Amino acid sequence: MSWQEAEVRELKVGRYMLVDDSPCKIMEITTSKPGKHGEAKSRIVAIGIFDGQKRSVVFPVKHKVKIPMIEKKSAQVLSVANKEAQLMDSETFETFFIPLGADQIDRVKAGTEVSYWETMGMRKIMFQN
């Protein structure tokens, strides 16, 4: 299991959650006041880590949501070709391919060290901005 559960009221902007089984970074949380017969609800706006798609969901504050377990790792770039990088994990020495986005092609060079995130069976190269 690569996720855990948390209540909506425990979420914070800048943290991560699963929306439609896709790991997303929380960008905005707005919470309404409880109604006469109901409980408070939170509207969460999040952006997908892997696809960059904006998602919006509404849940009661006591609703449980899934939080992805994100592993932050480092790897050496072995080669770059066809908008894809071949990496070797620095700890396990496993080799694998990661597709590169248009903004990443110029930044990833063979022989350099990069950080990548792994969660929900997916991997992505991450850069500190």
DSSP file (Angstrom, degrees, kcal/mol; ACC not computed):
  #  RESIDUE AA STRUCTURE BP1 BP2  ACC     N-H-->O    O-->H-N    N-H-->O    O-->H-N    TCO  KAPPA ALPHA  PHI   PSI    X-CA   Y-CA   Z-CA
    1    1 A M              0   0    0      0, 0.0     0, 0.0     0, 0.0     0, 0.0   0.000 360.0 360.0 360.0 122.5    0.0    0.0    0.0
    2    2 A S        +     0   0    0      2,-0.0    67,-2.8    66,-0.0     2,-0.3  -0.046 360.0  56.4-108.5  32.7    1.6    3.3   -1.1
    3    3 A W  E     -A   68   0A   0     65,-0.3     2,-0.3   116,-0.1    63,-0.1  -0.976  59.0-156.0-151.3 162.8   -0.9    5.6    0.6
    4    4 A Q  E     -A   67   0A   0     63,-2.5    63,-3.9    -2,-0.3     2,-0.3  -0.845  25.0-108.8-132.2 172.3   -2.4    6.4    4.0
    5    5 A E  E     +A   66   0A   0     -2,-0.3     2,-0.3    61,-0.2    61,-0.2  -0.781  32.7 168.0-108.6 150.5   -5.6    8.0    5.2
    6    6 A A  E     -A   65   0A   0     59,-2.2    59,-3.2    -2,-0.3     2,-0.2  -0.980  36.9-104.3-150.8 153.9   -6.3   11.4    6.7
    7    7 A E  E >   -A   64   0A   0     -2,-0.3     3,-1.7    57,-0.2     4,-0.4  -0.508  32.4-117.0 -78.6 152.2   -9.3   13.5    7.4
    8    8 A V  G >  S+     0   0    0     55,-2.0     3,-1.5    52,-0.3    54,-0.2   0.851 113.6  61.2 -57.0 -37.6  -10.0   16.5    5.2
    9    9 A R  G 3  S+     0   0    0     52,-1.9    -1,-0.3     1,-0.3    53,-0.1   0.683  98.9  58.1 -66.9 -15.7   -9.6   18.9    8.2
   10   10 A E  G <  S+     0   0    0     -3,-1.7    -1,-0.3    51,-0.2    -2,-0.2   0.573  84.8 106.0 -87.3 -10.6   -6.0   17.7    8.6
   11   11 A L    <   -     0   0    0     -3,-1.5     2,-0.3    -4,-0.4     6,-0.0  -0.348  50.8-166.1 -73.3 150.9   -5.0   18.7    5.1
   12   12 A K    >   -     0   0    0      4,-0.1     3,-1.7    -2,-0.0    14,-0.2  -0.960  30.7 -93.6-135.0 153.4   -2.8   21.8    4.4
   13   13 A V  T 3  S+     0   0    0     -2,-0.3    14,-0.2     1,-0.2     3,-0.1  -0.423 112.2  30.6 -63.4 136.6   -1.9   23.8    1.3
   14   14 A G  T 3  S+     0   0    0     12,-2.7    -1,-0.2     1,-0.4    13,-0.1   0.218  99.5 103.0  96.5 -14.1    1.4   22.5   -0.2
   15   15 A R    <   -     0   0    0     -3,-1.7    11,-3.0    11,-0.1    -1,-0.4  -0.237  70.0-108.9 -89.3-174.3    0.8   18.9    0.9
   16   16 A Y  E     +B   25   0B   0      9,-0.2     2,-0.3    52,-0.1     9,-0.2  -0.866  33.3 165.9-124.1 151.9   -0.3   16.0   -1.3
   17   17 A M  E     -B   24   0B   0      7,-2.2     7,-2.9    -2,-0.3     2,-0.5  -0.961  37.9-102.3-151.9 165.5   -3.5   13.9   -1.7
   18   18 A L  E     -B   23   0B   0     48,-2.7     2,-0.5    -2,-0.3    48,-0.4  -0.841  31.4-178.4 -95.3 127.5   -5.0   11.5   -4.1
   19   19 A V  E >  S-B   22   0B   0      3,-2.3     3,-1.1    -2,-0.5    -2,-0.0  -0.989  80.5 -12.6-122.7 119.3   -7.8   12.8   -6.4
   20   20 A D  T 3  S-     0   0    0     -2,-0.5    -1,-0.1     1,-0.2    -2,-0.0   0.892 128.6 -59.1  54.8  42.2   -9.3   10.2   -8.7
   21   21 A D  T 3  S+     0   0    0      1,-0.2    -1,-0.2    45,-0.0    -3,-0.1   0.718 114.8 117.9  59.7  25.1   -6.3    7.9   -7.8
   22   22 A S  E <  S-B   19   0B   0     -3,-1.1    -3,-2.3    46,-0.0     2,-0.2  -0.986  70.7-118.5-120.3 127.5   -3.8   10.5   -9.1
   23   23 A P  E     +B   18   0B   0      0, 0.0    26,-2.6     0, 0.0    27,-0.5  -0.463  41.8 179.9 -67.2 130.9   -1.3   12.1   -6.7
   24   24 A C  E     -BC  17  48B   0     -7,-2.9    -7,-2.2    24,-0.3     2,-0.5  -0.955  30.0-125.2-135.1 149.3   -1.9   15.9   -6.5
   25   25 A K  E     -BC  16  47B   0     22,-2.9    22,-2.3    -2,-0.3     2,-0.4  -0.827  33.4-122.0 -92.4 130.0   -0.4   18.9   -4.7
   26   26 A I  E     + C   0  46B   0    -11,-3.0   -12,-2.7    -2,-0.5    20,-0.3  -0.593  35.6 170.8 -75.8 123.3   -3.0   20.9   -2.8
   27   27 A M  E     +     0   0B   0     18,-2.9     2,-0.3    -2,-0.4    19,-0.2   0.719  63.5  10.1-102.7 -29.3   -3.0   24.5   -4.0
   28   28 A E  E     - C   0  45B   0     17,-1.8    17,-2.6   -16,-0.1     2,-0.4  -0.987  53.0-170.6-156.2 139.3   -6.1   25.9   -2.2
   29   29 A I  E     - C   0  44B   0     -2,-0.3     2,-0.4    15,-0.2    15,-0.2  -0.985   7.1-179.7-133.7 123.7   -8.5   24.8    0.6
   30   30 A T  E     - C   0  43B   0     13,-2.4    13,-3.3    -2,-0.4     2,-0.5  -0.991  10.0-160.8-122.5 132.4  -11.7   26.7    1.4
   31   31 A T  E     - C   0  42B   0     -2,-0.4    11,-0.2    11,-0.2     2,-0.1  -0.938   6.0-147.2-117.4 130.3  -14.0   25.5    4.2
   32   32 A S        -     0   0    0      9,-3.1     9,-0.1    -2,-0.5     3,-0.1  -0.472  28.3 -99.9 -87.3 163.3  -17.6   26.5    4.7
   33   33 A K        -     0   0    0     -2,-0.1     8,-0.2     7,-0.1    -1,-0.1  -0.488  48.4 -91.3 -77.3 153.6  -19.4   26.9    8.0
   34   34 A P        -     0   0    0      0, 0.0     5,-0.2     0, 0.0     6,-0.1  -0.395  44.0-132.0 -65.6 142.6  -21.6   24.1    9.2
   35   35 A G        -     0   0    0      4,-0.2     5,-0.1    -2,-0.1    -3,-0.0  -0.160  31.1 -88.7 -84.2-175.8  -25.2   24.4    8.1
   36   36 A K  S    S+     0   0    0      1,-0.2    -1,-0.1     3,-0.1     3,-0.0   0.878 124.9  12.6 -63.3 -39.4  -28.3   24.0   10.3
   37   37 A H  S    S+     0   0    0      2,-0.1     2,-0.2     0, 0.0    -1,-0.2   0.331 124.2  59.0-120.2   5.7  -28.5   20.2    9.7
   38   38 A G  S    S-     0   0    0      3,-0.0     2,-0.2     1,-0.0     3,-0.1  -0.709  75.2-106.1-130.1 178.7  -25.1   19.4    8.1
   39   39 A E        -     0   0    0     -2,-0.2    -4,-0.2    -5,-0.2    -2,-0.1  -0.604  47.1 -79.6-104.1 168.2  -21.5   19.6    8.8
   40   40 A A        -     0   0    0     -2,-0.2    21,-2.2    -6,-0.1     2,-0.3  -0.292  44.5-151.1 -64.5 148.0  -18.8   21.9    7.3
   41   41 A K  E     - D   0  60B   0     19,-0.3    -9,-3.1    -8,-0.2     2,-0.4  -0.921   1.1-146.3-122.8 149.9  -17.5   21.1    3.9
   42   42 A S  E     -CD  31  59B   0     17,-3.4    17,-2.3    -2,-0.3     2,-0.6  -0.945   2.7-151.6-116.7 136.3  -14.1   21.8    2.3
   43   43 A R  E     -CD  30  58B   0    -13,-3.3   -13,-2.4    -2,-0.4     2,-0.5  -0.933  18.6-164.8-104.0 123.6  -13.4   22.6   -1.3
   44   44 A I  E     -CD  29  57B   0     13,-3.1    13,-2.4    -2,-0.6     2,-0.5  -0.933  10.7-163.8-116.3 128.1  -10.0   21.5   -2.4
   45   45 A V  E     +CD  28  56B   0    -17,-2.6   -18,-2.9    -2,-0.5   -17,-1.8  -0.953  22.1 169.9-108.6 125.1   -8.2   22.6   -5.5
   46   46 A A  E     -CD  26  55B   0      9,-3.1     9,-3.6    -2,-0.5     2,-0.4  -0.947  27.0-140.1-136.7 154.6   -5.2   20.4   -6.4
   47   47 A I  E     -CD  25  54B   0    -22,-2.3   -22,-2.9    -2,-0.3     7,-0.2  -0.967  30.5-112.1-118.5 130.6   -2.8   20.0   -9.4
   48   48 A G  E  >  -C   24   0B   0      5,-2.7     4,-1.2    -2,-0.4   -24,-0.3  -0.323  15.4-145.6 -61.7 135.4   -1.7   16.5  -10.5
   49   49 A I  T  4 S+     0   0    0    -26,-2.6    -1,-0.1     1,-0.2   -25,-0.1   0.903  96.9  31.7 -67.2 -42.4    2.0   15.8  -10.0
   50   50 A F  T  4 S+     0   0    0    -27,-0.5    -1,-0.2     1,-0.1   -26,-0.1   0.787 132.5  27.1 -91.4 -29.7    2.4   13.7  -13.1
   51   51 A D  T  4 S-     0   0    0      2,-0.1    -2,-0.2     0, 0.0     3,-0.1   0.563  88.2-133.1-112.3 -10.1   -0.1   15.3  -15.5
   52   52 A G     <  +     0   0    0     -4,-1.2     2,-0.3     1,-0.2    -3,-0.1   0.608  52.5 151.6  70.1  10.9   -0.3   18.9  -14.3
   53   53 A Q        -     0   0    0     -6,-0.1    -5,-2.7     1,-0.1     2,-0.4  -0.576  45.3-127.2 -80.9 135.8   -4.1   18.7  -14.5
   54   54 A K  E     -D   47   0B   0     -2,-0.3     2,-0.4    -7,-0.2    -7,-0.2  -0.676  30.3-174.6 -83.3 131.5   -6.1   21.0  -12.2
   55   55 A R  E     -D   46   0B   0     -9,-3.6    -9,-3.1    -2,-0.4     2,-0.4  -0.964  11.0-163.2-129.4 145.0   -8.7   19.1  -10.1
   56   56 A S  E     +D   45   0B   0     -2,-0.4     2,-0.3   -11,-0.2   -11,-0.2  -0.996  12.9 172.9-130.2 131.3  -11.4   20.4   -7.7
   57   57 A V  E     -D   44   0B   0    -13,-2.4   -13,-3.1    -2,-0.4     2,-0.4  -0.951  19.7-148.7-135.2 155.4  -13.2   18.3   -5.1
   58   58 A V  E     +D   43   0B   0     -2,-0.3   -15,-0.2   -15,-0.2    -2,-0.0  -0.995  25.2 163.5-126.2 127.5  -15.7   19.0   -2.2
   59   59 A F  E     -D   42   0B   0    -17,-2.3   -17,-3.4    -2,-0.4     2,-0.1  -0.972  43.1-100.8-137.9 151.6  -15.8   16.8    0.9
   60   60 A P  E >   -D   41   0B   0      0, 0.0     3,-1.7     0, 0.0   -52,-0.3  -0.427  42.5-113.5 -62.3 151.1  -17.2   17.0    4.4
   61   61 A V  T 3  S+     0   0    0    -21,-2.2   -52,-1.9     1,-0.3   -51,-0.2   0.739 116.7  52.3 -65.1 -21.7  -14.4   18.0    6.9
   62   62 A K  T 3  S+     0   0    0    -22,-0.3    -1,-0.3   -54,-0.2     2,-0.1   0.468  83.8 115.3 -91.5  -1.2  -14.6   14.6    8.6
   63   63 A H    <   -     0   0    0     -3,-1.7   -55,-2.0   -56,-0.1     2,-0.4  -0.417  66.6-126.6 -67.7 141.1  -14.3   12.6    5.3
   64   64 A K  E     -A    7   0A   0    -57,-0.2     2,-0.3    -2,-0.1   -57,-0.2  -0.777  28.8-175.3 -92.7 132.7  -11.2   10.5    5.0
   65   65 A V  E     -A    6   0A   0    -59,-3.2   -59,-2.2    -2,-0.4     2,-0.4  -0.820  27.9-104.5-120.9 163.3   -9.0   11.0    1.9
   66   66 A K  E     -A    5   0A   0    -48,-0.4   -48,-2.7    -2,-0.3   -61,-0.2  -0.728  24.3-158.3 -92.9 136.4   -5.9    9.1    0.7
   67   67 A I  E     -A    4   0A   0    -63,-3.9   -63,-2.5    -2,-0.4   -50,-0.2  -0.963  20.7-128.4-112.1 121.3   -2.5   10.6    1.1
   68   68 A P  E     -A    3   0A   0      0, 0.0     2,-0.9     0, 0.0   -65,-0.3  -0.428  12.6-128.8 -72.2 143.1    0.2    9.2   -1.3
   69   69 A M        -     0   0    0    -67,-2.8     2,-0.6    -2,-0.1    51,-0.3  -0.827  29.6-161.6 -88.8 108.2    3.5    8.0    0.2
   70   70 A I        -     0   0    0     -2,-0.9     2,-0.5    49,-0.1    49,-0.2  -0.827   5.4-155.6 -99.6 121.9    6.1    9.9   -1.9
   71   71 A E  E     -E  118   0C   0     47,-2.5    47,-2.2    -2,-0.6     2,-0.6  -0.851   6.0-152.6 -96.7 126.1    9.6    8.5   -1.9
   72   72 A K  E     +E  117   0C   0     -2,-0.5     2,-0.2    45,-0.2    45,-0.2  -0.887  28.6 163.0-101.8 118.7   12.3   11.1   -2.8
   73   73 A K  E     -E  116   0C   0     43,-3.0    43,-2.9    -2,-0.6     2,-0.3  -0.756  30.2-129.6-129.6 171.1   15.3    9.4   -4.4
   74   74 A S  E     +E  115   0C   0     41,-0.2    16,-2.5    -2,-0.2    17,-0.4  -0.928  24.1 175.2-125.2 154.2   18.4   10.3   -6.4
   75   75 A A  E     -EF 114  89C   0     39,-2.6    39,-2.9    -2,-0.3     2,-0.4  -0.975  29.6-115.2-151.2 159.5   19.7    8.7   -9.6
   76   76 A Q  E     -EF 113  88C   0     12,-2.5    12,-2.2    -2,-0.3     2,-0.6  -0.846  30.9-123.5 -99.6 136.8   22.4    9.2  -12.2
   77   77 A V  E     + F   0  87C   0     35,-3.0    34,-3.3    -2,-0.4    10,-0.2  -0.700  28.7 179.0 -80.0 119.4   21.4   10.0  -15.8
   78   78 A L  E     -     0   0C   0      8,-3.2     2,-0.3    -2,-0.6    -1,-0.2   0.867  63.8 -15.1 -87.3 -42.5   22.9    7.3  -18.0
   79   79 A S  E     - F   0  86C   0      7,-1.3     7,-2.8    31,-0.1     2,-0.4  -0.990  50.1-146.8-158.5 159.4   21.5    8.6  -21.3
   80   80 A V  E     + F   0  85C   0     -2,-0.3     2,-0.3     5,-0.2     5,-0.2  -0.986  34.9 141.7-133.0 122.2   19.0   11.0  -22.9
   81   81 A A  E >   + F   0  84C   0      3,-2.7     3,-0.9    -2,-0.4    -2,-0.1  -0.973  59.5   8.9-158.7 144.7   17.2   10.1  -26.2
   82   82 A N  T 3  S-     0   0    0     -2,-0.3    18,-0.1     1,-0.3     3,-0.1   0.876 127.0 -56.2  53.4  47.1   13.8   10.5  -27.8
   83   83 A K  T 3  S+     0   0    0      1,-0.2    17,-2.6    16,-0.1     2,-0.3   0.824 119.7 104.9  57.1  34.4   12.3   12.7  -25.0
   84   84 A E  E <   -FG  81  99C   0     -3,-0.9    -3,-2.7    15,-0.3     2,-0.4  -0.998  57.1-150.1-145.4 141.1   13.2    9.9  -22.5
   85   85 A A  E     -FG  80  98C   0     13,-2.7    13,-2.4    -2,-0.3     2,-0.6  -0.930   9.2-143.8-115.2 138.1   16.0    9.6  -19.9
   86   86 A Q  E     -FG  79  97C   0     -7,-2.8    -8,-3.2    -2,-0.4    -7,-1.3  -0.894  28.5-173.1 -98.0 123.2   17.6    6.4  -18.7
   87   87 A L  E     -FG  77  96C   0      9,-3.3     9,-2.2    -2,-0.6     2,-0.5  -0.812  21.2-150.5-117.5 155.3   18.4    6.6  -15.0
   88   88 A M  E     -FG  76  95C   0    -12,-2.2   -12,-2.5    -2,-0.3     7,-0.2  -0.986  28.8-121.3-124.2 120.3   20.2    4.4  -12.5
   89   89 A D  E  >  -F   75   0C   0      5,-2.7     4,-1.3    -2,-0.5   -14,-0.3  -0.316  14.6-137.4 -59.2 136.8   19.0    4.6   -8.9
   90   90 A S  T  4 S+     0   0    0    -16,-2.5    -1,-0.1     2,-0.1   -15,-0.1   0.725  98.2  33.1 -71.3 -22.7   21.9    5.7   -6.5
   91   91 A E  T  4 S+     0   0    0    -17,-0.4    -1,-0.1     3,-0.1   -16,-0.1   0.862 130.6  26.8 -99.6 -47.4   21.0    3.2   -3.8
   92   92 A T  T  4 S-     0   0    0      2,-0.1    -2,-0.1     1,-0.0     3,-0.1   0.607  88.9-135.8 -95.1 -13.0   19.6    0.1   -5.6
   93   93 A F     <  +     0   0    0     -4,-1.3     2,-0.2     1,-0.2    -3,-0.1   0.663  49.6 154.8  62.1  18.7   21.5    0.5   -8.9
   94   94 A E        -     0   0    0     -6,-0.1    -5,-2.7     1,-0.0     2,-0.4  -0.550  34.8-142.9 -71.5 138.2   18.2   -0.3  -10.7
   95   95 A T  E     +G   88   0C   0     -7,-0.2     2,-0.3    -2,-0.2    -7,-0.2  -0.869  30.8 152.9-106.3 143.0   18.0    1.2  -14.2
   96   96 A F  E     -G   87   0C   0     -9,-2.2    -9,-3.3    -2,-0.4     2,-0.4  -0.971  37.8-111.1-158.7 165.4   14.8    2.5  -15.7
   97   97 A F  E     -G   86   0C   0     -2,-0.3   -11,-0.2   -11,-0.2   -13,-0.0  -0.841  22.1-170.0-107.4 143.2   13.4    5.0  -18.2
   98   98 A I  E     -G   85   0C   0    -13,-2.4   -13,-2.7    -2,-0.4     2,-0.1  -0.998  24.7-124.2-129.9 127.4   11.5    8.2  -17.4
   99   99 A P  E     -G   84   0C   0      0, 0.0     2,-0.4     0, 0.0    26,-0.3  -0.448  28.2-136.3 -67.6 144.6    9.7   10.3  -20.0
  100  100 A L        -     0   0    0    -17,-2.6     2,-0.1    -2,-0.1     5,-0.0  -0.844   6.6-133.3-106.3 138.7   10.8   13.9  -20.1
  101  101 A G    >>  -     0   0    0     -2,-0.4     4,-1.3     1,-0.1     3,-1.2  -0.366  34.8-100.6 -78.2 167.2    8.6   17.0  -20.4
  102  102 A A  T 34 S+     0   0    0      1,-0.3     4,-0.4     2,-0.2     3,-0.2   0.845 124.4  51.0 -58.8 -35.6    9.4   19.8  -22.8
  103  103 A D  T 34 S+     0   0    0      1,-0.2    -1,-0.3     2,-0.1     4,-0.2   0.651 109.9  50.9 -77.1 -14.9   10.8   21.9  -19.9
  104  104 A Q  T X> S+     0   0    0     -3,-1.2     4,-1.6     2,-0.1     3,-0.7   0.699  86.4  80.8 -95.4 -21.3   13.0   19.0  -18.7
  105  105 A I  T 3< S+     0   0    0     -4,-1.3     3,-0.2     1,-0.3    -2,-0.1   0.877  97.9  42.5 -57.3 -42.5   14.8   18.0  -22.0
  106  106 A D  T 34 S+     0   0    0     -4,-0.4    -1,-0.3     1,-0.2    -2,-0.1   0.713 114.6  51.9 -76.5 -20.3   17.4   20.9  -21.8
  107  107 A R  T <4 S+     0   0    0     -3,-0.7     2,-0.6    -4,-0.2    -2,-0.2   0.677  94.1  76.3 -91.7 -19.1   18.0   20.4  -18.0
  108  108 A V     <  +     0   0    0     -4,-1.6     2,-0.4    -3,-0.2    -1,-0.1  -0.845  60.1 175.3-100.2 118.9   18.7   16.7  -18.0
  109  109 A K    >   -     0   0    0     -2,-0.6     3,-1.6     4,-0.1   -32,-0.3  -0.940  36.8-100.1-124.1 144.3   22.2   15.7  -19.2
  110  110 A A  T 3  S+     0   0    0     -2,-0.4   -32,-0.2     1,-0.2     3,-0.1  -0.345 107.3  26.8 -60.3 137.8   23.9   12.3  -19.3
  111  111 A G  T 3  S+     0   0    0    -34,-3.3    -1,-0.2     1,-0.3     2,-0.2   0.352  97.5 113.1  91.2  -5.2   26.4   11.8  -16.4
  112  112 A T    <   -     0   0    0     -3,-1.6   -35,-3.0   -35,-0.1     2,-0.4  -0.550  66.8-117.3 -97.4 165.8   24.6   14.2  -14.0
  113  113 A E  E     -E   76   0C   0    -37,-0.2     2,-0.3    -2,-0.2   -37,-0.2  -0.848  34.3-178.9-101.0 135.4   22.8   13.4  -10.8
  114  114 A V  E     -E   75   0C   0    -39,-2.9   -39,-2.6    -2,-0.4     2,-0.4  -0.924  24.3-125.4-131.3 157.6   19.0   14.2  -10.5
  115  115 A S  E     -EH  74 126C   0     11,-0.7    11,-2.5    -2,-0.3     2,-0.3  -0.816  30.5-177.6 -97.6 142.9   16.3   13.9   -7.9
  116  116 A Y  E     -EH  73 125C   0    -43,-2.9   -43,-3.0    -2,-0.4     2,-0.4  -0.986  19.2-136.5-140.1 154.4   13.2   11.9   -8.7
  117  117 A W  E     -EH  72 124C   0      7,-2.8     7,-2.0    -2,-0.3     2,-0.4  -0.855  13.7-164.7-107.7 143.0    9.9   11.1   -6.9
  118  118 A E  E     +EH  71 123C   0    -47,-2.2   -47,-2.5    -2,-0.4     2,-0.3  -0.992  24.0 141.9-129.4 124.8    8.3    7.7   -6.9
  119  119 A T  E >   + H   0 122C   0      3,-2.2     3,-2.3    -2,-0.4   -49,-0.1  -0.969  63.3   7.6-158.6 146.1    4.7    7.1   -5.8
  120  120 A M  T 3  S-     0   0    0    -51,-0.3     3,-0.1    -2,-0.3   -50,-0.1   0.809 128.8 -57.6  52.5  35.4    1.7    5.0   -6.9
  121  121 A G  T 3  S+     0   0    0      1,-0.3     2,-0.3  -119,-0.0    -1,-0.3   0.600 116.9 107.4  75.4  11.0    4.0    3.1   -9.3
  122  122 A M  E <   -H  119   0C   0     -3,-2.3    -3,-2.2     2,-0.0     2,-0.3  -0.866  51.1-156.6-121.4 156.0    5.0    6.2  -11.2
  123  123 A R  E     +H  118   0C   0     -2,-0.3     2,-0.3    -5,-0.2    -5,-0.2  -0.963  10.0 178.6-131.8 148.5    8.2    8.2  -11.3
  124  124 A K  E     -H  117   0C   0     -7,-2.0    -7,-2.8    -2,-0.3     2,-0.3  -0.977  29.9-121.3-150.7 135.9    9.1   11.8  -12.2
  125  125 A I  E     -H  116   0C   0     -2,-0.3     2,-0.4   -26,-0.3    -9,-0.3  -0.605  33.6-160.2 -74.0 133.4   12.3   13.9  -12.2
  126  126 A M  E     -H  115   0C   0    -11,-2.5   -11,-0.7    -2,-0.3     2,-0.4  -0.928   6.8-161.7-120.3 142.4   12.0   16.9   -9.9
  127  127 A F        -     0   0    0     -2,-0.4     2,-0.5   -13,-0.1   -13,-0.0  -0.936  22.8-121.7-120.1 144.3   14.0   20.1   -9.9
  128  128 A Q              0   0    0     -2,-0.4    -2,-0.0     1,-0.1     0, 0.0  -0.746 360.0 360.0 -81.5 127.5   14.4   22.6   -7.1
  129  129 A N              0   0    0     -2,-0.5    -1,-0.1     0, 0.0    -2,-0.0   0.445 360.0 360.0 -93.1 360.0   13.3   26.0   -8.4
